[in-house]
Amino acid sequence: MMGVSGGEGPGRERGPVPGRILLIEDDANIRSALGMFLHQEGYTLTEAASGEEGLVAFEARPSDVVLVDLLLPGIDGFEVTRRLRRVSDVPILMVTARTDTHDVVAGLEAGADDYLTKPVAAKELSARIRALLRRAQPGSRPPTTLSFGLLSIQVEAGVVTRDGQGVTLTKTEFRLLCELASHPGWVISRPQLLERVWGYDYFGDTRLVDVHIGRLRAKVEEDPANPSLILTVRGLGYRLEP
């Protein structure tokens, strides 16, 4: 059975009060194992055995985090993620048995915030969910507006405009842009961005950064294929051109 792997225990840690989790998983054994662990962690859980059920469940009662298996029958996890992203910026954590780079990148490009591979380690699952919940909480930001050419970022209001037109970003994309914009001209490494934006130390995959940078460029750059604002510094990381 592929579910929550043990060994290290549930990895309880101090952090935000547990919230509502929507688990979309077609395998009954995995759904049971993950559900049992999440209940033990104190989360309020809604389970769905298909993508269709998951979308209906989310519409009826939006959750704080969505865990979705990629390889669902019918509406697969990629399409579930795309549909959820059209109506909500809820943190989405993909759970997949496949480690193929193409599938991971495709899931992130569909709008997922992060991913885990099966069997899921309890400690890592707990850390990822808590990090997603922390990032989703409104934080205190200084009342400031940052401007870079045609791009304007109202940090406190969470508003981004380009040449006067509103730019729609997910919470993760906004946090990533603010992190780069807070240090214009500085090169910030992928591990540093993982820690500052995703809240991960040794957990996390630098592909998360690369895919989200690509999504961000598509929204804020005049020519995403030839970026002039968010630049790649080969072998080092990324910087925002002041």
N, C-alpha and C positions, 0 to 999 in steps of 0.2 A: 504494500500500500504506500502510495506517495502522499504524505501529508506533512505534518509538523515533525521535523527530526529533533530528537532530544539531545542528550549529552550535556549541554550547557545549561539546561533548565530554561524557564521562561524569561529570565533576564529582567525582572521587575526593576524599575528605576523611577526616581522621582521625576515628575513632569506634569503636563496638563491633566486635568480631570478627564478620564476616559469619555469618549463620545459615542456617536452612532456609526456603526460600520455596516455597509452593504456588501455582502459576499456573493459574488456571481460565479458559480462553479458547478459544472454538470456532473462531476464524479461524486457520488454520494459518500464514499469513504473519505475522500479528501475534504469534502464539505463538512462532514461530521468532525474530523480531526481539527480542522481550522476553527470550526465553530466552537468546539469545546475549549480550545485554548483561549479564544477571544473572550468567551464568557468568563473564564477564570481570571482574565486580566481586567474584568469589570466593564467591558464594552457592552452597549446595547446593540444586538445583532439582528439584522434582517438577512435571510438567506434566499437565494434564487437559483434554480437549477438550469436556467437558460438565459440567453441574452434578452429575449422578449420579456420574461418574468422580471428580470433585473430592471429593465427600463420602466415597466409598470410600477414596480416597487419604489423606484426612486421618485417617480412622478407623484405617487401617493404620499411618500414621506421622505423628503431629501435627507441624505446622510452626510456625516462629516468627512468620511473617507470611503472610497469605493475600491474594493479588491475584485479584480475581474480576471478570469482565466482567458487567455487568448484563443484557445482552440475550442470554442463552444460550438455546438450544433446549431444550425439555423443562422441566426444573427451572431457572427463571431465576435470575439473580444475587440478586434480592431474597429468594427462598425459600432459596437456598443460605446466604445470610447469616443468615437467621432460624434455620435448622437448626444451623449452626455455633455460633451464640450460645447455643443451648440447652445445649450440652455443653462449651463452652470460652469463655474470654475472650481467645483469640488475637487480636492486632491484625488487622483486616480493612481492606484498601484497595480500594475500588471503582475499576474502570477502565471508563469509558463513553465512547461517541461522542456522547452526548446531553448537552446543557448545560441542559436544561429544569429549572427550579427544582423542579418537582414530583417529578421522578425522583430528583434529588439528595437532596432532603429525605426521600423515601420510603426510599431506600437507607440513609441515616443513621439513620432511625427503625427500620429493620429490625435495626440493630445494628452497622453499619459505623463505623469510627473516622474515616475520611477518604475522599476520592475524588480521582481524576485524570481529565481528559478526553483523548481521543485527538485528534491524535497525541501520544504521551507524550514530553515532553522528558526526555532522559537525566539531565540535572543535577537536575531536579525530582524524578524518580522516585527517584534515589539519595538525595536529601535526605529525602524522605518516609519511605522504608524505614528509613533510619538513625534518624530521629526516633522511629518506631514501636518499633524495637528498643531504643532507649535508655529509652523510657518503660516498656517491658515488663520491664526489668531491675529486680530488687529493690533498693531504695535504703535508705540509713540514715535512719530517721526518729526524731525524739525520742520517748521513751516517754511519751506523754501522751494524755489523754482530753479531748476537747472536748465540751461540752454546751450545747445550745441548746433550751430548753424540753423537749419530749419526745424530741428527737433527741440521740443520743450517738454520738461518733466516736472509736473507739480507733485512733489514727493508726498506731502501730507495728504493731498486730495486723491492721490492714486490716479492722476490723469496724465496722459501722454498725448501730445499733438505733434503732427508733422506738417509744416507749412499751413498751420491753422486748422487742419483737419484732425479729428479724433482718431487715435490708434487704439484698437482693442487688443489688450494683452492679457494672458492668464496671470495669476498671482505669481507663479514661478518666473515667468518672463519678466514681469515688472520688477521683482526682487533682483533678478539677474542684471537688468538694465540699470537699476539704482546702484547696485554694487559697483559696476563699471563706471557709472557717471560720478560716483562719489570720489573716485580716484582717477580723474582724467589724465591721460598720458602715462599712467602707470601700467606696467605689465602685471596681470594677475594670473597666476597659474591655475590649471584645472583643479588640482587638489585644494587650493585655497578657495576657489569658487564653490566646490562641493561642500566645504566646511561652512562657508559664510552664507550661501544661498540655500543649500539643501539641509544644512545642519548635521552633516555626516563627518566623522573623523576617519575611521578605518573602514567604514561601510560605504559602499557606493562605487559607481563605475564612471570613469571620465567620459564615456560616451554620452552620459546624461548631459554633460556640459556642451559637448560638440553639437548634439542635435538641437538643444534649446538655443544655442547661439545661432544656428541656421534658421530656426523658426523666428527668432528675434530680428535677424537681418532682413528676412522676407517682409517684415512689417515696418521697419524703420529706415531701411536703406533705399536710396533712389534706384540703385542697381545692385540687388543682392548678390549677383554673380561677381561683381567687382566692388566690394564694399569700400566705402571711404570713411565710415564712422567707427564701426567695430572691426578692428583689425586683428588678424592672426599674427602672432610673433612665433615663428616656427621654433619648436622645441621648448618654448617657454610658456605660452599661454595666450591671453587676449588683452587688448587694451582699447579704450575708447579715445578716439582722437579729439583733443580739446579744440 
